[in-house]
Amino acid sequence: MARLENLIRPPMRCGAVAKRSIFPSLPAAGFARGRKWGKAGRMTLAIAARLGREDPDLLLRAALRAASLRFQETLRPDPLFVDPYACCLLSPISGHWDMEEQPPVLTTTLSPCHYRLATKFLDDKLLSLASSMDKVRQIVLLTDGMDTRPYRLSWPQPSIIYDVSPESVFKVASQRLKGAGAKISRNCMLVHVPLESSDLQAILCEKGFKGDKPSLWVLQGLPLLTSTGLNDILFAISNLAMKGSFLIGELPLCFLGTEIGDMPAAQKYMEKLFISHGFRADAFDYGEIAKNMLLEPPSGAYKNVLFIAEQLRLSDSQMESWWMHFERMEEEGDEEGFEEL
């Protein structure tokens, strides 16, 4: 029996680099994936933490701006979505606001029209994928720390919802949500993973994430400062997410190297960026999304772009299982050959 190591290489260990691809259709660099990030990757994702230490309130203020927009949307006569917990996040003292009472509206650089469309779009896609994907019970939210989706959306049961966000903001949000009596769906669990963790990939696995099980990932509000930080996040997700899993979200156009409003260029660059991490991605225009919702397109250019990406590769966990399977086949073949002799 031909030795299988001539046909397939084992999964990459920590710090290893692939010399050639086991799948000719994808670039070799795509499978140069260790189970843990190198020092450079860990340092890059710590940027958000360093930013928070320079100004402890900066990340909190950014999260409160988004919560303020969700609260304003909830008060509209015809809201696209309702966030019953946004009001308690805005309370500095009691953790509770009467829904009839308008809290102070925070000044924000976010476009209210674009943000409401993005949140509605992501909510709908997330729930649609959760109901259509077979046995998906892992949802990873990459957030600003005040994402209320774990509480306001109905999840498949049982599910584990991971919130990857700045620890300082998440603690404030948790205290206020607890004071307001917020609870997630029955038979579901919320697990926080600090963005400041030295190795997010390892921490997620330690907290129960399974790379051989389907997962859904949502990226909205995560305080990424550079395109390098984005690449590190995509690298980690690519290592962790089982083939067929989905990543949906919203990205700043500045990370895609394109001008505001240039959707063809954004789509082209996004495809190139995501396929380098094993994802097939599509960009979505806010104007088209508004038309599909029978709404007037939002006015003015916006600095973000929405996307949906599907994982095309095997996760590290799947690669390891696959290699172990072939090693067993090879050992069985060697034993058969020995018996024939």
N, C-alpha and C positions, 0 to 999 in steps of 0.2 A: 504493500500500500504506500502511495506517495506521501511523503511527509507534508502534513498540512501547514507547517510553518512556512513552506514555500509559497503557499497560497494566501495566507493571512497573517498579519502581524498582531501581536497582543495589544491590549489597550495601554495607553501611555500612563506611566507611573508619575508620581510627583517630580516635577523638574525635568522630565524627559522631553525630547523633541523628536517628532516624527521625521524620518528622512524621506519617506515616500508615502503616497496615499494608497490605502487598500482599495479605494474606489476610484478608478481612473476618471470618472465623470465629475469629481469634485477636486478642487485644488488640494495638494498635499498639505499645505499649511493649515487647512481646515481641521485636520485630525491631530495636529500637534497640541493636544489638550491634556493637561495634567489634572489630577483631582483637586489640587489646591492651587491657589494663585501664587505667583512668585512675589518677591518683595516689592517690585515696582507696582504690581496691580493692587496690593494691599495699601501701599502708600497713596496711590491715586484716589481710591475710594475713601480714604480718610480725609480728603480735602473738605468735604462737607462738615466733618467734625471739627476741623481746624477753624473753619469759617465760623461755626457756632461758638467756639471758644473766644474768638476775637470779638464777637458781638453776641452775647448769650440770647438776645431777644430777636435777632435777625430771622432765624428760621421760624420762630414762633409767630412773628408778625406776618410772614409770608403765608403760613398755614391759616392764620386767622383771616387774611384777605379772601382766601378761597372759601372758607366757611361762611364769611359774610355774604358772598355772592350766592351760595346755596340757600342761605336763609332768605335773601331777597327773592330768589326764584320761588321758594316755598310759599311766600306771601302773595304771589301773583294770582289773579283770578283764574288764569288758565296755565298753571305751571307745567313744564315739561317733565319735571320730577319733583318729588316731595322729600325733603330731608328734615324729619321731625327732631333731629338731634343737633342741627347746626346752631340753633339758638342757645343751647346750653354751653356750647363751646365758646361762644362770644361773651359769656358772663364772667367777669373778673372775680366775683366774690361768691355768689350763692350757687353757681352752676345751674341756674334755672331762670328762664325768661317766659313770661306769659306770651303766648303766640299772638295775642292782640296788641302787645306792646312792641313798638319798633325800637330795637337796640341801636346804638351808634353805628353808622355805616362807615366802615373803614375805607380809607383811600386806597385804591388798588391800581396797579398797572395792567391787570388782567382785563380783557375785554369781556364784559358781562354776557353779551350775545354769543360770542364764540365759546366762552366757558360753559354756558348752559347747553349749547349744542354738543360740545365735546363730552360733557358728563352724561347727557342722555344717550348719546351714541354708544359710549363705552358701557353704560349700564345695560342697554339692550343687547349688545353683542355678547357681553359677559354671560348674561342669563340665557341667551339663545345657545351659546356654546356649551354651557353647563348642562343644559337639558338635552342637547343632541349628542354630546360625546359620551361614549360608553364608559361607565364606571369612573368618571372623573370625580375625585374627592379631595383634590389638593388645589387650593387657590392661593396664589402669591400676589399680594398687593404691594407695589413699590410706590410709596406715598410720601406725603409731607408730614405725616404723623397724626393728621386729623381727618383721615378718610373714614367716613361713617358707613361705608358699604357693608362691613361685617354685621352691622346692626339693622340697616334699613332694607337690605335685599334678602330674598328668600333663597337659601342655598340647598343643594341636594343633601340628603341626610344619609349617613353622617358625613361631615366634611371637616377638614382642617384648613383654617384660613390663616396664612402667614402674612403679617404686616411688617415689611422692611421699611424702616423710617428712622429719622433722628430720635434718639432715646429721650432727650429732654422734652421734645414736643409731644411725643407719645405719652409720657408720664402725665403731663398737664391734661391732655385730652382724656386719658383713662380716668383720672380723678373726677373730671367734670361729667363725663358720661355715667360713671358709677353714681354720682350724686343725683343725676336725672333719672336713674333707674333703667338705663339702657341695657338690653340683653340681646345676645345673638340667638339665632334659631336653635331650637331644641336639637340635641344630639350633634351640635357643631362646636368646634373649639377654636378660639382665637389665640394665636401664638405670635408674640412680638420678637423680631430679630433686629437688634440695633444696627443702623447703617454704619455706625462707627466700629463695628466688629472687625477684628484684624483679618478674619477669613470668613466672609459671609457664606461661601459655599460649604465649608465644613460645619458652621453653626447651624445652617438650615438642615443638614443631614443629621446632626446631633439632636435636633429638635423634632425629628421624625419624618423629614421629607424623604420620599422614595423616588429615586431616579428611574425605576422600572415600572412606575405607575403614571397614568396620564395626569397632566397638570394644566392649569390656566394661569397666565401671568398678566397683570395689568400695571402699566406704567403711566402714572399721572401725578404730578406734583413732587416727585422725587428731586431733591436739590442737587442736581448734577451741574457742575461748573464748567466742565471741559468736554471736548469730544473724546479725549482719552478716558475720562470717567465713564462715558457712555459705552465705549468699546469694552471696558472692563466688566460692566454690567452684562452686556450681551455675551461676553465670553463665559461668564459664570452661568447664565441661563442656558446657554448652549450645552454646557457640561452637565447640567442638572435635568433639563427637560427631556422627557421621553419623546421619541419620534412620534409625530402626530399631535403634539401639544401645541398650544397657541399662546402667543404674546400679542396683546393689543395695547394701544396707548396713544400718547401724545408727546411729540418731540419738538424742541425748538429748531427752527429752520437753520439757525446759525451753526448747529452741529452737522448739518448736511451740506454746508458750503454753497448754499443757493440763495438767491435773492427772494425777498418776500413776494409772494404771489406767483412765482414761477413754478407751477405744479409739475410740468413735464420734467424739469431739471431735478426737482425734489424727488420725484418717483424714480428717475434714473439713478440718482446717487443712493437713494434708500435701498434699491434693489441690490446695488453693488455692496453696500455696507452690510446688509443683513445676510446676503448669501455667503459672505466671507465668514459668517458665524453659523452657517447651516440653515438659515431661515429663508423662506420665500415670502416677500413682503409686498403689500399694496398700500399706497397712500390714498387718502380720501380728502376731497375738497369740502370745506365747510359750507360753501354755497350749494353744492349738490346735496349734501346731507340735509340742509334746510329745506330744499325743494322736495326731497323724499318725505319729509315730515309735514309737507304742505304749509311751510312757513316762508316768509320773506327772507331772502339771503341776507346775512349780516353785512353791514356797510363797513368799508375800510379794510385795509390789509391787516393780516394777523401774523404773528411771528412764530406760530406753531403749525404742526401738521399732524393729522391723525393717521394711524396705520393699523393694519392687522397682519401678523406674521405667523407662518406655520413652520414648526420644526421639521426639517427633512432628514436630520441625522439621528443616529443612535446616541443616547446619553452615555455618560461614562459608565453608569451602572449596567446598562444594556450591553455595552461593549465588553465589560468584564464577564458578564454571564455568557455572552456569545463565545468569547475566547475559552472560557472554562469548558463549555460544551464541546468545542472542537478539540481541546486537549484530551477530553475523555474519549472522543471518537478516535483520536490518534493512538491513545494507549490501548484501546480495544483492538485496533488494527494491528498494532505491534504484537499483541498477545496471540492473535489469530495466526500471524505469520510465523511466530515461534512454534506454535503447535504443529503447523504444517511441516516445519523442518524436523 
